[in-house]
């Protein structure tokens, strides 16, 4: 595109723009599906039926669609928790731990302060989640700032620590003796997120998630602070020479990521489970990093990719239930899509 | 002693590639595939552990090849490719298992590796069984760490390897084939990581469970740093870590008043604490994570 402008041929038309930006994705998706499809056919699976289940389950029924949206919410928040630090070229692999920390904080508020009126409790709960997640990321961020320790290591280590903390809270502090699985007692009813749709339940977390996406976009692309963050990520040395506090920004970006993940945790507690269930983090971390990478860190692309991945997840589980094909096949598709998208970058650069 | 083998193997593998400047972050995925194919190799062939180990090493090597190709030849970002490979490894590990075994009620088992006592020495009280009655992978790991240390420090190729990681421009100018070295070390390192993964079903549980690597792959990155990218120190660091982990189990069993979750967290917290004063002093290879492009004039 730049070459066209430089040569005086003007900006490419809107069609060309759409094709060049969506093209690699479409191609990547097609090739990934094709590759796995061949593999599946060789194993004797009914490929067309499998694929139609994976892709369309989300759209065939209201339930499927709502399930997809319910998965979408934490995925998009976690993906942003990965991409915001990524814009500062920091790798936050700790989204899982930060989500758990947020869930713990939210559950704590929901259980301890149960007497507060509805809106207040809900807000306090969410705030607690955000702060807990931010704190969880602040530890690795500070270790990076003060000691230069690589954030990949520390965020991952904190994930492990969070598992222990979650187990402790669910089994020792507020355990629910009736449940067969480490879980806390439910939070006060006042702490639940109001529902958008009654049945199947879709909670307001969806609105929150969308609002956050917009907020993140505005922050990164329309504010000075966001600009500095992106500059620090793009070329730390140049940014430093221009007076941008690169190291402090790196710290801030990680804390922001943690806050986003913590929000995801509190939304899951307040909207879906209404308690702290061990395993609330599910496989979201993997998927969220994948989403962030496929979207190439672009805030606008993230919700779309997150939705697509959520749909594929729901579809894959359905496929596993009905056709006994392992749902993990969809992971392979996801991974291949990522590789092809990355490859298209390489091809374009040449 | 048993627990530290996967850590050491994976960390040495990471170190090997890292000393040449390739930062492998796909360990978790490679270990998972290694565990999966290693287990399947033994289970399906009905033979001894050798098939499984070999298969795990080969598959690991393939991942390493992919990593090397995408980063050294195509010059794509190492972290991102590493993460992508991690994901694919994760997916494939479960996939292979499910396709071969399907969903069963009871987990299929393979026999675990036998212990090979070293005659005479294993009879020394206390220390004897710990050091000299282990399975072959444990012996192999200790030997490997020693060999790596000696190779890296005292031989010509070892020097070339280190040079590639510290200053590939200089190494290139002296005639070292930088891409070659990177490819070789990445593949070899990934093979070690695959073996580390295979160790888990073969020695611990005798079966494969999804996610059985439990984050050890990520930990091995930490341990590599912890050991200052030095094979001997890595071994000691892994010993420390495994020691704390075993301590955690002991506490859990004997029921000292401390909640066991706290002790579970201990290895990770301890590692972070230890890294605080030491991280900056580590001799991290200067070009770790950076790709070398001969045609680039600018030095970043």
Interface residues (C-beta under 8 A of the other chain):
Chain A: X43 X91 X93 X143 X146 X147 X148 X149 X150 X152 X153 X154 X156 X157 X158 X159 X160 X161 X163 X164 X165 X167 X168 X171 X172 X237 X286 X289 X290 X293 X324 X326 X328 X329 X331 X332 X334 X335 X336 X338 X339 X342 X343 X345 X346
Chain B: X25 X70 X74 X75 X76 X79 X80 X81 X83 X84 X87 X88 X90 X91 X92 X94 X95 X98 X99 X103 X215 X218 X219 X221 X222 X225 X259 X261 X262 X264 X265 X268 X269 X271 X272 X275 X276 X277 X279 X280 X300
